[in-house]
Amino acid sequence: MQTQSASRAPLVTHPDAFPPAIPGVHIEGSGTVVLLHSSMSSRKQWRELIERMRGGYRMIAIDMLGYGDAPAPERPSWFSLADEVRRIESVLAPALRANERFHVVGHSYGGVIGMQLAQALPQRVRSLTLFEPIPFHLLPERDPVVAEMHAVRREIEARLRDGDAAGGAACFVDYWSGRGAFSQLPRERQADLVKLLPKTVLEIRAVAGEPKSGERYRQIGVPACLLSGCFSPLAAHLATAVLGGLLPQARRFEVAAGHLAPATHPEQVNPIIEYFIRATDQRSQGS
């Protein structure tokens, strides 16, 4: 169960170690970049990006609810994306100066939450860097690619409901990483993902339950970097295209990898992230 004292404890710079002073958060450096991980992951997926940018930026990597050292959602049956945003805001409040602006980097589910954060704090978010966020609620329902994605979603939920969490986790991982990907993982890792499936299902439901209109996303008036992998599922490409048409200041980049590229191919992804953030700051300073 989440406690207010845990989520609002003071944060301190902790340069080299995991876990940091507050469970589920890692902070270091002097700039400000907030890092949000994907489903079935944790703040640790950003280790290499933190190492790369630590000399010039204050990197804040946050475990989202139910992952790493973060508490689980307090009310699973009422879980919404707003719960994740409140968790992030509670972490940032003591960590940042009053009205300090920051960059947001998000991967997949973390990218969706990053866009929610930009809507909640429009005067604070300086830029968005998003690797394949999947806003189910914005995609065209009649598109065959979307129909397939929803069929996978229904199978995952059915397996979990029927007590086959392992089958549900395999279905989820194989859809995003390719057929047979789950079976190739070490058994210890498989067991970890099975335990995380209930939270992942909550996330899928929460995203799908968001308003269908994309008008709110058109109001996100900050530079946005939309990253995608050329070997990712078609749904990821469709989502990136939809968001590219909605976010008014979006630029698109592609890497030769799949949906998990921020974790599996950081050597391709991280230079783009760093370039975009530094270029955004340089333009801001020159204006």
C-alpha positions in Angstrom: 0.0 0.0 0.0 1.3 3.5 -0.8 2.0 5.8 2.1 2.2 9.6 1.9 5.4 9.6 3.9 7.1 7.3 1.4 6.0 9.2 -1.7 6.8 12.7 -0.3 10.0 12.1 1.5 12.8 14.6 0.8 15.1 13.6 -2.1 18.9 13.9 -2.2 21.5 13.7 -4.9 22.8 10.1 -4.9 25.3 9.9 -7.8 26.3 6.3 -8.2 23.9 3.9 -6.5 20.6 2.1 -6.9 18.4 2.3 -4.9 18.6 6.0 -4.0 17.5 7.7 -0.8 13.8 7.4 -1.6 12.5 4.0 -2.8 11.8 4.0 -6.5 13.7 7.2 -7.5 17.2 7.9 -8.8 18.5 11.5 -9.1 21.8 12.9 -10.1 23.3 15.8 -12.0 22.5 19.5 -12.3 20.1 19.8 -15.3 16.6 18.4 -15.1 15.4 15.4 -17.2 12.6 13.2 -15.9 12.8 9.5 -17.1 9.7 7.3 -17.3 10.1 3.6 -18.1 7.9 1.2 -20.0 5.5 -1.4 -18.8 7.1 -4.4 -17.0 10.3 -2.4 -16.5 11.8 0.0 -13.9 13.9 3.1 -13.6 17.0 0.9 -14.1 16.3 0.7 -17.8 17.7 4.3 -18.0 21.1 3.4 -16.5 23.1 4.0 -19.7 21.3 7.3 -20.5 21.9 8.6 -17.0 25.6 7.7 -17.4 25.8 9.4 -20.8 24.1 12.7 -19.7 25.0 12.9 -16.0 27.7 15.6 -16.7 25.3 18.2 -17.8 21.8 17.3 -16.6 20.1 16.3 -13.4 18.6 12.9 -14.3 15.5 11.9 -12.3 14.5 8.3 -13.1 11.3 7.3 -11.4 9.8 3.8 -10.7 6.1 4.1 -11.6 3.5 2.5 -9.4 3.9 -1.2 -9.0 7.4 -1.4 -10.4 10.9 -1.5 -8.8 10.7 0.1 -5.4 7.5 2.0 -5.9 4.4 1.1 -4.1 1.5 -0.6 -5.9 -1.6 1.4 -6.7 -3.7 1.9 -3.6 -7.0 1.2 -5.3 -6.5 -1.1 -8.3 -10.2 -1.2 -9.2 -10.2 2.6 -9.6 -6.7 2.9 -11.1 -6.2 5.7 -13.7 -3.4 7.5 -15.5 -4.0 10.4 -13.1 -2.7 8.1 -10.3 0.7 7.8 -12.1 0.8 11.6 -12.6 0.1 12.3 -8.9 2.9 9.8 -8.0 5.4 11.7 -10.3 4.3 15.1 -9.1 4.8 14.0 -5.5 8.3 13.0 -6.3 9.1 16.1 -8.3 7.7 18.6 -5.7 10.5 18.3 -3.2 13.2 17.6 -5.9 12.8 20.7 -8.0 12.9 24.4 -7.4 9.6 26.3 -7.5 8.4 26.6 -11.1 11.5 24.9 -12.4 11.0 23.5 -15.9 12.2 20.0 -16.9 12.4 17.7 -19.9 10.5 14.4 -20.0 11.7 11.2 -21.6 9.2 8.3 -21.8 9.2 4.8 -23.3 5.9 3.1 -24.3 3.6 3.3 -21.3 6.0 5.9 -19.8 5.5 7.9 -23.0 1.8 8.0 -22.5 2.3 9.1 -18.9 4.8 11.7 -20.1 2.1 13.3 -22.3 -0.3 13.2 -19.4 2.3 15.0 -17.3 2.7 17.7 -20.0 -1.0 18.3 -19.9 -1.1 18.5 -16.1 2.0 20.8 -15.9 2.0 22.8 -19.2 4.2 25.6 -17.8 6.8 23.2 -16.3 7.5 20.7 -19.1 10.2 22.0 -21.5 10.2 19.1 -24.0 8.9 15.6 -24.6 11.0 12.7 -26.0 8.8 9.7 -26.5 9.7 6.3 -27.8 6.6 4.6 -29.1 3.9 5.6 -26.7 0.8 3.6 -27.5 -2.3 5.7 -26.9 -4.9 3.0 -27.5 -7.7 5.5 -27.1 -6.6 7.6 -30.0 -6.2 4.9 -32.6 -8.8 4.3 -35.3 -10.9 1.4 -34.0 -11.7 0.0 -37.5 -8.1 -0.3 -38.5 -7.1 -4.0 -38.8 -3.9 -3.3 -36.9 -5.8 -1.8 -34.0 -8.3 -4.7 -34.1 -5.4 -7.2 -33.8 -4.0 -5.2 -30.9 -7.3 -5.2 -29.1 -7.6 -9.0 -29.7 -4.3 -9.5 -28.0 -5.4 -7.2 -25.1 -8.6 -9.3 -24.6 -6.5 -12.6 -24.6 -4.2 -11.2 -22.0 -7.0 -10.1 -19.8 -8.8 -13.5 -20.2 -5.7 -15.5 -19.4 -5.1 -13.4 -16.2 -8.8 -13.8 -15.2 -8.6 -17.6 -15.8 -5.5 -17.9 -13.6 -3.0 -18.3 -16.5 -0.8 -15.2 -15.8 2.2 -16.9 -17.4 0.2 -17.3 -20.6 -0.9 -13.7 -20.4 2.6 -12.5 -19.9 3.9 -14.5 -22.8 1.1 -13.1 -25.0 2.1 -9.5 -24.0 5.8 -10.0 -24.5 5.5 -11.9 -27.8 3.2 -9.2 -29.3 5.7 -6.4 -28.6 9.0 -8.3 -29.0 8.2 -11.0 -31.5 6.8 -14.6 -31.4 8.7 -16.8 -29.0 10.4 -13.9 -27.2 9.0 -14.8 -23.8 10.1 -18.5 -24.0 13.7 -17.3 -24.7 13.9 -15.3 -21.5 15.6 -16.8 -18.4 13.0 -18.5 -16.1 13.8 -16.0 -13.3 12.9 -13.1 -15.7 9.8 -14.9 -16.9 8.7 -15.3 -13.3 9.3 -11.5 -12.6 7.1 -10.6 -15.7 4.3 -12.9 -14.6 4.2 -11.1 -11.3 4.0 -7.7 -13.0 1.1 -8.7 -15.4 -1.7 -7.5 -13.1 -0.3 -4.0 -13.1 0.3 -4.1 -16.8 -3.4 -5.0 -17.4 -4.4 -2.0 -15.2 -2.3 0.2 -17.4 -3.9 -1.1 -20.6 -7.3 -0.6 -19.2 -6.5 2.9 -18.0 -5.1 4.0 -21.4 -8.0 2.5 -23.3 -10.4 4.3 -21.0 -9.0 7.8 -21.8 -11.2 10.3 -23.8 -11.1 9.4 -27.5 -10.6 13.0 -28.7 -7.1 14.0 -29.5 -7.8 17.7 -29.0 -6.0 17.8 -25.7 -2.8 16.6 -27.3 -2.9 19.4 -29.8 -2.5 21.8 -26.8 0.9 20.3 -25.9 2.9 23.3 -27.1 6.4 22.0 -26.4 9.0 20.5 -28.7 8.4 16.8 -29.1 10.7 14.0 -30.3 8.9 10.9 -31.5 11.2 7.9 -31.7 10.3 4.6 -33.2 11.9 1.3 -34.2 11.7 0.1 -37.7 11.2 -3.5 -36.5 8.4 -2.7 -34.0 4.8 -4.0 -34.4 2.6 -2.1 -36.9 0.5 -0.7 -34.0 3.6 1.2 -32.8 4.1 2.7 -36.2 0.4 3.7 -36.4 0.5 5.3 -32.9 3.6 7.3 -33.8 2.0 8.5 -37.0 -1.2 9.5 -35.2 0.8 11.4 -32.5 2.9 13.0 -35.2 -0.3 14.6 -36.6 -1.5 15.7 -33.2 1.6 17.1 -31.4 2.2 20.5 -33.0 5.9 20.6 -32.5 6.7 16.9 -33.2 9.9 15.7 -35.0 10.2 12.0 -35.9 13.3 9.7 -35.7 13.6 6.0 -36.4 16.2 3.5 -35.3 17.1 0.0 -36.6 15.5 -1.9 -33.6 12.2 -2.9 -32.1 9.8 -1.7 -29.4 12.3 -2.3 -26.6 15.1 -0.3 -28.2 15.7 2.0 -25.3 16.7 -1.0 -23.3 18.1 -3.3 -26.0 19.7 -0.7 -28.3 20.6 2.3 -26.1 23.6 3.0 -28.4 21.1 4.0 -31.1 18.4 5.6 -29.0 20.4 7.6 -26.4 22.4 9.8 -28.8 19.1 11.0 -30.3 17.6 11.7 -26.9 20.6 13.7 -25.8 20.8 15.6 -29.1 17.2 16.6 -29.0 17.3 17.8 -25.4 20.5 19.7 -25.9 19.2 21.3 -29.1 16.0 22.3 -27.4 17.9 24.0 -24.7 20.2 25.8 -27.1 17.3 27.1 -29.1 15.6 28.3 -25.9 18.8 30.1 -24.8 19.2 31.8 -28.2 15.6 33.1 -28.4 
